[in-house]
Amino acid sequence: MRKPPAEIGTMEEMRAQIDQIDAALITLLAERQAHVDCVPALKRAAGISAAAPSRAEAVLKNVTAKAEAAGFAPELARTMWREMIDFYVAREQEQLGTGGADR
């Protein structure tokens, strides 16, 4: 069980707790990636473009709002997700090309 940050008294303890949080984040991001890795087949079947700009913007808007509500820097969340979206779109375009609908 993690302590609230204000209750941590040493850098060693703070770093250990941050390392635990980082590990949990990586686990969740790997789970997200496993889902995203299945997207190209679904997009191909539905005729959706790899980029799907309207969906990307909806994801960014959602992440920004959730970050703000959680007390996480919304501009950082938006930047992080923009990087992930760009990375995965590029991977999908290798499989799907650049055609398809924006859905």
ABEGO torsion letter per residue (X at the ends): XBBBAAABABAAAAAAAAAAAAAAAAAAAAAAAAAAAAAAAAAAAAGBBAAGAAAAAAAAAAAAAAAAAAGBBAAAAAAAAAAAAAAAAAAAAAAAEABEBBX
